[in-house]
Amino acid sequence: MREGCGIRSAGTLLVVTTTTRVFVARLAGAGVFDPKADQVGRVRDVVAMLRSDTQPPRIVGLVVEVVGRRRIFVPMTRVTAIDSGQVVVSGVVNLRRFQQRPGETLAIAELLDRRVTLVDPARSSDPVPATIIDLGIEQRPSRDWYATQAYVRTGGSGLRRKGQARLVDWGAVEGLSLPPQDQGADGLMASLDRLPAADIALALQELPERRRRDIVLHLDDERLADVLEELPEDDQVEIMQFLDSERAADVLEEMGPDDAADLISELPPEQAEALLEAMEPDEADDIRRLLVYGDYTAGGMMTTEPVILAPDATVAEALARVRSPELSPSLAAQVYVVRPPMETPTGRLLGICHFQRLLREPPGALVSGLVDTSLDPLGPEADIAQVARVFATYNLVALPVVDPDGRLLGAVTFDDLVDHMLPEDWRDNDGEGS
């Protein structure tokens, strides 16, 4: 049973006040609230039960993402209102992780972009090929929800191609009971496009392999790199198998060197070496240097691309660098002042300049006069326990890593440390059990 103990919403059951029709693609990301207006989570998909081609699919529930990025099942019997881009639920909702059952179909993940044919029983014309780009669901007097209409495109093969879009009754749609053939990804991509990379990564884990491949091939290199960094290693390796070597190398170049090195280390040696050879030499060299160190050492956890400045750089230049939206908050928290050369491994590290200190100084001041030299940097062979003790002792967000000659090799950030301290399957663990 999916219904059970979990979230109990106070109040009596409300009468559903919904628009005549709700489109499932617009439900994606909608907030889910209890009757007291406390947010429970967000809608990530709609669960349908397909019947015969001529019978509208029954909508049995919603996949809702709650705290901790866990996805749970909320039966439609608990939905009391759908209005203005939000869903209100009442009663008891089970917090167990959603698992798709035989016979269930995810409307957004599996029905959008499906190729179907349109038929008109009143006419003798031939069936018309079409692509589903949205589904209209309605509640009947029995309080059960059904997909009664489909928004389809004919004369094209996706949202990005020309064609006529129209709304048709479900009885005109045929072909969904058959295995999907040449299913596109434009509709699903549209529902995922506004999500952060971590949420796309979670969605990919829930998709069948075929649909996962579709999304991977549609993401641009930078976006796919961001998503890969949020996936468990097994899923990263599987996705790399979807890509040809040239594109795989391009995606690795978009990833942070430390994340790329972690992924490369999980690949078969022949494939790893082929990808390194296909990458730009500078990018490949960064990864090769990281691969020398153990996974649970400062060298193995560090990134080789912290914010590095020369001694004659000004506060204004430093602030301009840390404003980059591509920097994580932990990397933007401090800059490293070094002697030339300015790329890792650099010249001798002179010290660290903290972001808060930069904010208190005039724009024309030189960073060399503001450096903090009180913190001893780490050596690349420092183990994870030693790294953690230093972070905890001094309440740090990042630490420099230097070689025996004092040259900056990179920086370990707090998020990298936590990532290595958690169990390998932490992204898959939703908190259930021991």
Kinemage of the C-alpha trace (Angstrom):
@kinemage 1
@onewidth
@group {chain A} dominant
@subgroup {mainchain}
@vectorlist {calphas} color= white
{ca met a 1} P 0.000 0.000 0.000
{ca arg a 2} L 1.301 3.449 -0.868
{ca glu a 3} L -0.966 5.179 1.615
{ca gly a 4} L 0.250 5.132 5.199
{ca cys a 5} L 1.898 7.124 7.920
{ca gly a 6} L 3.875 10.145 6.879
{ca ile a 7} L 2.650 13.717 6.478
{ca arg a 8} L -0.760 14.310 8.051
{ca ser a 9} L -2.451 17.528 6.985
{ca ala a 10} L -4.914 19.097 9.361
{ca gly a 11} L -8.387 20.154 8.398
{ca thr a 12} L -11.346 18.587 6.677
{ca leu a 13} L -11.267 17.337 3.124
{ca leu a 14} L -11.711 20.196 0.690
{ca val a 15} L -13.813 20.172 -2.446
{ca val a 16} L -11.553 20.217 -5.487
{ca thr a 17} L -11.526 23.647 -7.064
{ca thr a 18} L -9.715 23.156 -10.299
{ca thr a 19} L -9.803 24.621 -13.722
{ca thr a 20} L -11.779 22.639 -16.287
{ca arg a 21} L -8.570 21.115 -17.569
{ca val a 22} L -5.010 20.837 -16.277
{ca phe a 23} L -2.036 20.246 -18.562
{ca val a 24} L 0.569 17.919 -17.100
{ca ala a 25} L 3.608 19.711 -18.546
{ca arg a 26} L 2.552 22.838 -16.670
{ca leu a 27} L 2.253 20.849 -13.446
{ca ala a 28} L 5.980 20.042 -13.517
{ca gly a 29} L 7.624 22.024 -10.734
{ca ala a 30} L 4.329 23.216 -9.241
{ca gly a 31} L 4.362 23.584 -5.459
{ca val a 32} L 2.463 21.044 -3.351
{ca phe a 33} L 0.897 22.434 -0.158
{ca asp a 34} L -1.146 21.166 2.745
{ca pro a 35} L -4.390 22.977 3.748
{ca lys a 36} L -2.407 25.230 6.143
{ca ala a 37} L -0.387 26.504 3.139
{ca asp a 38} L 2.810 24.795 4.307
{ca gln a 39} L 4.751 23.515 1.329
{ca val a 40} L 5.152 19.741 1.155
{ca gly a 41} L 7.223 19.579 -2.034
{ca arg a 42} L 7.047 20.014 -5.806
{ca val a 43} L 5.414 18.008 -8.569
{ca arg a 44} L 7.921 16.138 -10.719
{ca asp a 45} L 5.609 13.844 -12.734
{ca val a 46} L 2.101 12.470 -13.133
{ca val a 47} L 1.427 8.721 -12.831
{ca ala a 48} L -1.048 7.284 -15.364
{ca met a 49} L -2.500 3.848 -16.065
{ca leu a 50} L -2.860 3.240 -19.792
{ca arg a 51} L -5.896 1.300 -20.934
{ca ser a 52} L -7.018 0.518 -24.482
{ca asp a 53} L -6.260 3.114 -27.143
{ca thr a 54} L -9.816 4.412 -27.087
{ca gln a 55} L -10.144 4.596 -23.281
{ca pro a 56} L -8.645 7.657 -21.533
{ca pro a 57} L -5.758 6.772 -19.199
{ca arg a 58} L -6.614 6.971 -15.518
{ca ile a 59} L -4.434 9.379 -13.512
{ca val a 60} L -3.625 7.632 -10.241
{ca gly a 61} L -1.235 10.043 -8.556
{ca leu a 62} L 1.626 12.512 -8.603
{ca val a 63} L 5.351 12.035 -8.119
{ca val a 64} L 6.292 14.724 -5.591
{ca glu a 65} L 9.797 15.722 -4.601
{ca val a 66} L 10.049 16.452 -0.870
{ca val a 67} L 12.883 17.487 1.455
{ca gly a 68} L 16.139 15.691 0.732
{ca arg a 69} L 15.258 15.393 -2.974
{ca arg a 70} L 13.306 12.223 -2.216
{ca arg a 71} L 10.476 11.465 -4.627
{ca ile a 72} L 7.276 10.086 -3.148
{ca phe a 73} L 3.898 9.025 -4.498
{ca val a 74} L 0.824 11.137 -3.688
{ca pro a 75} L -2.477 9.487 -4.722
{ca met a 76} L -4.925 11.664 -6.626
{ca thr a 77} L -7.447 10.876 -3.887
{ca arg a 78} L -5.331 13.171 -1.649
{ca val a 79} L -5.410 16.056 -4.117
{ca thr a 80} L -8.011 18.567 -3.020
{ca ala a 81} L -7.185 21.497 -5.313
{ca ile a 82} L -5.192 22.293 -8.419
{ca asp a 83} L -5.192 25.966 -9.170
{ca ser a 84} L -2.817 28.751 -10.231
{ca gly a 85} L 0.172 26.471 -10.642
{ca gln a 86} L -0.095 24.845 -7.216
{ca val a 87} L -1.501 21.645 -5.772
{ca val a 88} L -3.165 21.239 -2.374
{ca val a 89} L -3.224 17.827 -0.684
{ca ser a 90} L -4.953 16.601 2.433
{ca gly a 91} L -4.863 13.523 4.623
{ca val a 92} L -2.012 11.070 5.082
{ca val a 93} L 0.809 10.799 2.540
{ca asn a 94} L 3.363 8.000 2.614
{ca leu a 95} L 6.971 9.220 2.645
{ca arg a 96} L 8.428 6.055 1.149
{ca arg a 97} L 10.424 6.615 -2.019
{ca phe a 98} L 8.357 6.326 -5.198
{ca gln a 99} L 8.836 3.138 -7.176
{ca gln a 100} L 7.065 2.747 -10.479
{ca arg a 101} L 4.827 -0.318 -10.594
{ca pro a 102} L 4.002 -2.584 -13.540
{ca gly a 103} L 1.304 -0.988 -15.668
{ca glu a 104} L 2.117 2.539 -14.510
{ca thr a 105} L 3.367 5.165 -16.935
{ca leu a 106} L 5.009 8.495 -16.099
{ca ala a 107} L 3.151 11.066 -18.167
{ca ile a 108} L 5.970 13.612 -18.429
{ca ala a 109} L 8.906 11.216 -18.658
{ca glu a 110} L 7.329 8.581 -20.906
{ca leu a 111} L 4.322 10.005 -22.773
{ca leu a 112} L 5.499 13.429 -23.893
{ca asp a 113} L 7.146 13.202 -27.331
{ca arg a 114} L 5.511 9.824 -28.069
{ca arg a 115} L 4.719 9.203 -31.724
{ca val a 116} L 1.051 8.328 -32.223
{ca thr a 117} L -1.546 8.411 -34.985
{ca leu a 118} L -4.743 10.448 -35.055
{ca val a 119} L -7.948 8.877 -36.341
{ca asp a 120} L -11.397 10.345 -36.904
{ca pro a 121} L -14.072 7.640 -36.636
{ca ala a 122} L -16.541 9.907 -38.440
{ca arg a 123} L -14.313 10.138 -41.521
{ca ser a 124} L -12.672 7.652 -43.836
{ca ser a 125} L -9.422 9.620 -44.114
{ca asp a 126} L -6.112 7.895 -43.371
{ca pro a 127} L -4.584 8.126 -39.880
{ca val a 128} L -2.320 11.145 -39.376
{ca pro a 129} L 1.090 10.783 -37.683
{ca ala a 130} L 1.443 13.083 -34.652
{ca thr a 131} L 3.618 13.738 -31.612
{ca ile a 132} L 2.210 14.274 -28.105
{ca ile a 133} L 3.470 17.528 -26.607
{ca asp a 134} L 1.095 17.722 -23.627
{ca leu a 135} L -1.829 15.960 -21.970
{ca gly a 136} L -5.000 17.519 -20.605
{ca ile a 137} L -6.337 15.824 -17.470
{ca glu a 138} L -9.773 16.305 -15.906
{ca gln a 139} L -11.668 15.086 -12.874
{ca arg a 140} L -14.939 13.297 -13.499
{ca pro a 141} L -17.961 13.324 -11.157
{ca ser a 142} L -16.721 10.031 -9.685
{ca arg a 143} L -13.683 12.092 -8.454
{ca asp a 144} L -11.342 9.968 -10.586
{ca trp a 145} L -8.923 11.797 -12.863
{ca tyr a 146} L -8.412 10.906 -16.528
{ca ala a 147} L -6.305 12.149 -19.432
{ca thr a 148} L -9.181 13.186 -21.658
{ca gln a 149} L -7.321 15.204 -24.282
{ca ala a 150} L -3.946 15.344 -25.954
{ca tyr a 151} L -2.164 18.402 -27.309
{ca val a 152} L -0.386 17.116 -30.390
{ca arg a 153} L 1.739 18.346 -33.246
{ca thr a 154} L 1.245 17.053 -36.773
{ca gly a 155} L 3.402 17.630 -39.807
{ca gly a 156} L 6.626 17.785 -37.763
{ca ser a 157} L 8.602 15.728 -35.278
{ca gly a 158} L 9.111 17.899 -32.224
{ca leu a 159} L 8.693 21.285 -30.633
{ca arg a 160} L 11.599 22.709 -32.590
{ca arg a 161} L 10.232 21.736 -35.999
{ca lys a 162} L 7.393 23.245 -37.954
{ca gly a 163} L 4.012 21.633 -37.732
{ca gln a 164} L 0.445 22.256 -36.714
{ca ala a 165} L -0.384 22.001 -32.995
{ca arg a 166} L -3.917 21.185 -31.920
{ca leu a 167} L -5.950 19.760 -29.051
{ca val a 168} L -7.728 16.486 -29.729
{ca asp a 169} L -9.985 14.199 -27.721
{ca trp a 170} L -8.315 11.085 -26.386
{ca gly a 171} L -10.473 8.829 -28.561
{ca ala a 172} L -8.648 10.158 -31.629
{ca val a 173} L -5.249 8.979 -30.339
{ca glu a 174} L -3.925 5.556 -31.297
{ca gly a 175} L -0.600 3.845 -30.761
{ca leu a 176} L 0.208 4.384 -27.094
{ca ser a 177} L -0.430 0.732 -26.294
{ca leu a 178} L 2.459 -0.172 -28.618
{ca pro a 179} L 6.162 0.071 -27.680
{ca pro a 180} L 7.469 3.590 -28.384
{ca gln a 181} L 9.277 3.990 -31.692
{ca asp a 182} L 11.702 6.842 -32.409
{ca gln a 183} L 10.451 8.862 -29.440
{ca gly a 184} L 11.868 12.377 -29.319
{ca ala a 185} L 12.838 14.364 -26.238
{ca asp a 186} L 11.726 17.940 -26.884
{ca gly a 187} L 8.699 17.863 -24.588
{ca leu a 188} L 10.556 16.203 -21.739
{ca met a 189} L 13.473 18.593 -22.233
{ca ala a 190} L 11.076 21.541 -21.958
{ca ser a 191} L 9.839 20.267 -18.582
{ca leu a 192} L 13.420 19.737 -17.319
{ca asp a 193} L 14.988 22.856 -18.792
{ca arg a 194} L 14.211 25.153 -15.870
{ca leu a 195} L 15.451 22.699 -13.224
{ca pro a 196} L 18.883 22.960 -11.565
{ca ala a 197} L 21.473 20.373 -12.556
{ca ala a 198} L 20.993 18.376 -9.337
{ca asp a 199} L 17.271 17.936 -10.069
{ca ile a 200} L 17.932 16.908 -13.666
{ca ala a 201} L 20.406 14.340 -12.352
{ca leu a 202} L 17.745 12.946 -10.026
{ca ala a 203} L 15.214 12.853 -12.882
{ca leu a 204} L 17.688 10.955 -15.081
{ca gln a 205} L 18.059 8.293 -12.409
{ca glu a 206} L 14.301 7.723 -12.463
{ca leu a 207} L 14.022 7.407 -16.260
{ca pro a 208} L 14.172 4.204 -18.287
{ca glu a 209} L 17.524 3.724 -20.046
{ca arg a 210} L 16.130 4.662 -23.464
{ca arg a 211} L 14.702 7.969 -22.223
{ca arg a 212} L 17.879 8.673 -20.249
{ca arg a 213} L 19.853 8.333 -23.448
{ca asp a 214} L 17.464 10.725 -25.250
{ca ile a 215} L 17.961 13.434 -22.629
{ca val a 216} L 21.729 12.985 -22.498
{ca leu a 217} L 21.996 13.416 -26.253
{ca his a 218} L 19.841 16.579 -26.152
{ca leu a 219} L 21.735 18.360 -23.346
{ca asp a 220} L 24.500 20.698 -24.441
{ca asp a 221} L 28.049 19.918 -23.267
{ca glu a 222} L 28.132 22.442 -20.421
{ca arg a 223} L 24.746 21.427 -19.046
{ca leu a 224} L 25.573 17.731 -19.305
{ca ala a 225} L 28.858 18.340 -17.468
{ca asp a 226} L 26.952 20.026 -14.624
{ca val a 227} L 24.510 17.104 -14.456
{ca leu a 228} L 27.274 14.486 -14.491
{ca glu a 229} L 28.887 16.135 -11.472
{ca glu a 230} L 25.657 15.484 -9.531
{ca leu a 231} L 25.343 11.789 -10.445
{ca pro a 232} L 26.712 8.692 -8.696
{ca glu a 233} L 29.802 7.219 -10.341
{ca asp a 234} L 27.976 4.197 -11.800
{ca asp a 235} L 25.516 6.470 -13.588
{ca gln a 236} L 28.338 8.699 -14.803
{ca val a 237} L 30.102 5.734 -16.372
{ca glu a 238} L 26.879 4.489 -17.991
{ca ile a 239} L 26.200 7.898 -19.527
{ca met a 240} L 29.732 8.134 -20.905
{ca gln a 241} L 28.969 4.982 -22.883
{ca phe a 242} L 26.150 6.856 -24.674
{ca leu a 243} L 28.612 9.398 -26.092
{ca asp a 244} L 31.114 9.132 -28.900
{ca ser a 245} L 34.711 9.776 -27.845
{ca glu a 246} L 34.844 13.298 -29.275
{ca arg a 247} L 31.772 14.477 -27.407
{ca ala a 248} L 32.785 12.634 -24.234
{ca ala a 249} L 36.109 14.502 -24.308
{ca asp a 250} L 34.291 17.836 -24.810
{ca val a 251} L 32.039 17.141 -21.814
{ca leu a 252} L 35.012 16.209 -19.628
{ca glu a 253} L 36.630 19.544 -20.529
{ca glu a 254} L 33.522 21.347 -19.240
{ca met a 255} L 33.650 19.534 -15.895
{ca gly a 256} L 35.755 20.673 -12.961
{ca pro a 257} L 39.160 18.963 -13.154
{ca asp a 258} L 38.627 17.143 -9.861
{ca asp a 259} L 35.221 15.788 -10.940
{ca ala a 260} L 36.580 14.850 -14.369
{ca ala a 261} L 39.506 13.028 -12.764
{ca asp a 262} L 37.130 11.083 -10.481
{ca leu a 263} L 35.090 10.029 -13.515
{ca ile a 264} L 38.131 9.148 -15.635
{ca ser a 265} L 39.432 6.935 -12.827
{ca glu a 266} L 36.227 4.847 -12.984
{ca leu a 267} L 36.531 4.113 -16.724
{ca pro a 268} L 38.393 1.171 -18.245
{ca pro a 269} L 42.074 2.160 -18.671
{ca glu a 270} L 41.959 1.988 -22.474
{ca gln a 271} L 38.905 4.241 -22.671
{ca ala a 272} L 40.320 6.648 -20.076
{ca glu a 273} L 43.579 7.047 -21.992
{ca ala a 274} L 41.745 7.506 -25.312
{ca leu a 275} L 39.622 10.289 -23.811
{ca leu a 276} L 42.641 12.031 -22.316
{ca glu a 277} L 44.319 11.927 -25.728
{ca ala a 278} L 41.183 13.438 -27.324
{ca met a 279} L 41.054 16.338 -24.835
{ca glu a 280} L 42.871 19.641 -25.143
{ca pro a 281} L 46.402 19.110 -23.808
{ca asp a 282} L 46.101 21.698 -21.013
{ca glu a 283} L 42.829 20.178 -19.782
{ca ala a 284} L 44.214 16.655 -19.973
{ca asp a 285} L 47.374 17.649 -18.097
{ca asp a 286} L 45.313 18.953 -15.168
{ca ile a 287} L 43.488 15.642 -14.936
{ca arg a 288} L 46.663 13.559 -15.257
{ca arg a 289} L 48.196 15.464 -12.319
{ca leu a 290} L 45.156 14.710 -10.164
{ca leu a 291} L 45.137 11.039 -11.086
{ca val a 292} L 48.560 10.648 -9.452
{ca tyr a 293} L 47.069 11.159 -5.971
{ca gly a 294} L 44.879 8.842 -3.943
{ca asp a 295} L 41.123 9.502 -3.921
{ca tyr a 296} L 41.100 10.325 -0.197
{ca thr a 297} L 44.055 12.677 -0.099
{ca ala a 298} L 44.185 16.450 -0.415
{ca gly a 299} L 45.689 16.033 -3.902
{ca gly a 300} L 42.924 13.667 -4.953
{ca met a 301} L 40.146 15.950 -3.687
{ca met a 302} L 41.506 19.321 -4.832
{ca thr a 303} L 40.518 21.375 -7.842
{ca thr a 304} L 43.321 22.789 -9.967
{ca glu a 305} L 41.309 25.895 -10.875
{ca pro a 306} L 40.976 28.160 -7.806
{ca val a 307} L 41.024 31.941 -8.208
{ca ile a 308} L 44.712 32.876 -8.641
{ca leu a 309} L 46.071 36.435 -8.684
{ca ala a 310} L 49.449 38.082 -9.046
{ca pro a 311} L 50.822 40.271 -6.196
{ca asp a 312} L 50.154 43.470 -8.169
{ca ala a 313} L 46.460 42.690 -8.732
{ca thr a 314} L 43.995 45.129 -7.154
{ca val a 315} L 40.986 44.542 -4.933
{ca ala a 316} L 38.770 45.564 -7.855
{ca glu a 317} L 40.320 42.835 -10.031
{ca ala a 318} L 39.899 40.265 -7.266
{ca leu a 319} L 36.223 41.116 -6.743
{ca ala a 320} L 35.613 40.934 -10.487
{ca arg a 321} L 37.070 37.414 -10.538
{ca val a 322} L 35.045 36.080 -7.618
{ca arg a 323} L 31.822 37.462 -9.118
{ca ser a 324} L 31.975 34.827 -11.868
{ca pro a 325} L 28.728 32.799 -11.827
{ca glu a 326} L 30.741 29.709 -12.788
{ca leu a 327} L 32.487 29.668 -9.397
{ca ser a 328} L 31.041 27.681 -6.535
{ca pro a 329} L 30.514 29.699 -3.323
{ca ser a 330} L 33.409 27.895 -1.640
{ca leu a 331} L 35.842 28.706 -4.458
{ca ala a 332} L 34.648 32.321 -4.555
{ca ala a 333} L 35.252 32.747 -0.812
{ca gln a 334} L 38.975 33.411 -1.209
{ca val a 335} L 41.686 34.107 -3.763
{ca tyr a 336} L 45.247 32.825 -3.822
{ca val a 337} L 48.110 35.288 -4.364
{ca val a 338} L 51.159 33.686 -6.010
{ca arg a 339} L 54.371 34.433 -7.838
{ca pro a 340} L 54.350 33.702 -11.593
{ca pro a 341} L 53.543 31.424 -13.347
{ca met a 342} L 49.847 32.019 -12.725
{ca glu a 343} L 48.478 28.556 -13.585
{ca thr a 344} L 48.832 25.492 -11.383
{ca pro a 345} L 51.414 24.487 -10.469
{ca thr a 346} L 52.136 28.168 -9.880
{ca gly a 347} L 55.070 30.020 -8.444
{ca arg a 348} L 55.371 30.255 -4.663
{ca leu a 349} L 52.141 30.845 -2.758
{ca leu a 350} L 52.289 34.192 -0.925
{ca gly a 351} L 49.025 33.844 0.968
{ca ile a 352} L 45.237 33.870 0.874
{ca cys a 353} L 42.984 36.896 0.479
{ca his a 354} L 39.521 36.337 1.972
{ca phe a 355} L 36.416 37.665 0.246
{ca gln a 356} L 35.207 39.476 3.363
{ca arg a 357} L 38.525 41.295 3.676
{ca leu a 358} L 38.303 42.358 0.026
{ca leu a 359} L 34.901 43.954 0.685
{ca arg a 360} L 36.387 46.150 3.412
{ca glu a 361} L 39.260 47.554 1.356
{ca pro a 362} L 39.382 50.311 -1.321
{ca pro a 363} L 39.201 49.046 -4.942
{ca gly a 364} L 42.701 50.264 -5.789
{ca ala a 365} L 44.465 48.501 -2.924
{ca leu a 366} L 46.878 45.702 -3.880
{ca val a 367} L 45.965 42.181 -2.804
{ca ser a 368} L 49.593 41.534 -1.827
{ca gly a 369} L 49.083 43.860 1.133
{ca leu a 370} L 45.982 42.002 2.326
{ca val a 371} L 47.101 38.382 2.291
{ca asp a 372} L 46.606 36.093 5.271
{ca thr a 373} L 49.752 34.063 5.912
{ca ser a 374} L 48.695 32.571 9.240
{ca leu a 375} L 47.225 29.370 7.765
{ca asp a 376} L 49.578 26.531 6.901
{ca pro a 377} L 48.655 25.015 3.501
{ca leu a 378} L 48.228 21.276 3.004
{ca gly a 379} L 50.551 18.911 1.209
{ca pro a 380} L 48.964 16.811 -1.548
{ca glu a 381} L 49.458 13.572 0.395
{ca ala a 382} L 47.517 14.757 3.481
{ca asp a 383} L 44.811 12.186 4.191
{ca ile a 384} L 41.114 12.968 4.522
{ca ala a 385} L 41.164 12.815 8.337
{ca gln a 386} L 43.907 15.449 8.486
{ca val a 387} L 42.084 17.643 5.972
{ca ala a 388} L 38.836 17.381 7.955
{ca arg a 389} L 40.569 18.324 11.223
{ca val a 390} L 42.010 21.497 9.689
{ca phe a 391} L 38.634 22.503 8.208
{ca ala a 392} L 36.881 21.930 11.532
{ca thr a 393} L 39.546 23.635 13.648
{ca tyr a 394} L 39.624 26.865 11.653
{ca asn a 395} L 36.016 26.924 10.300
{ca leu a 396} L 37.223 27.051 6.698
{ca val a 397} L 35.476 26.726 3.341
{ca ala a 398} L 38.636 26.037 1.291
{ca leu a 399} L 42.296 25.181 1.822
{ca pro a 400} L 45.324 25.614 -0.473
{ca val a 401} L 47.394 22.589 -1.462
{ca val a 402} L 51.093 23.167 -2.186
{ca asp a 403} L 54.114 21.057 -3.198
{ca pro a 404} L 57.321 20.877 -1.102
{ca asp a 405} L 58.601 24.056 -2.794
{ca gly a 406} L 55.532 26.026 -1.740
{ca arg a 407} L 53.998 26.160 -5.247
{ca leu a 408} L 50.197 26.187 -5.364
{ca leu a 409} L 48.825 22.945 -6.808
{ca gly a 410} L 45.141 23.582 -6.156
{ca ala a 411} L 42.559 23.978 -3.417
{ca val a 412} L 40.317 21.599 -1.489
{ca thr a 413} L 36.827 22.995 -0.906
{ca phe a 414} L 34.453 22.070 1.886
{ca asp a 415} L 31.913 20.577 -0.549
{ca asp a 416} L 34.640 18.324 -2.020
{ca leu a 417} L 35.574 17.195 1.484
{ca val a 418} L 31.970 16.363 2.395
{ca asp a 419} L 31.468 14.557 -0.917
{ca his a 420} L 34.405 12.254 -0.103
{ca met a 421} L 33.348 11.731 3.528
{ca leu a 422} L 29.845 10.542 2.641
{ca pro a 423} L 29.195 6.918 1.597
{ca glu a 424} L 29.693 6.243 -2.105
{ca asp a 425} L 25.946 5.723 -2.588
{ca trp a 426} L 24.878 8.860 -0.701
{ca arg a 427} L 23.083 10.281 -3.757
{ca asp a 428} L 20.947 7.134 -3.949
{ca asn a 429} L 20.279 6.921 -0.204
{ca asp a 430} L 16.977 8.585 0.655
{ca gly a 431} L 17.383 8.095 4.393
{ca glu a 432} L 15.370 4.914 4.726
{ca gly a 433} L 16.684 2.077 6.773
{ca ser a 434} L 20.049 1.911 8.456
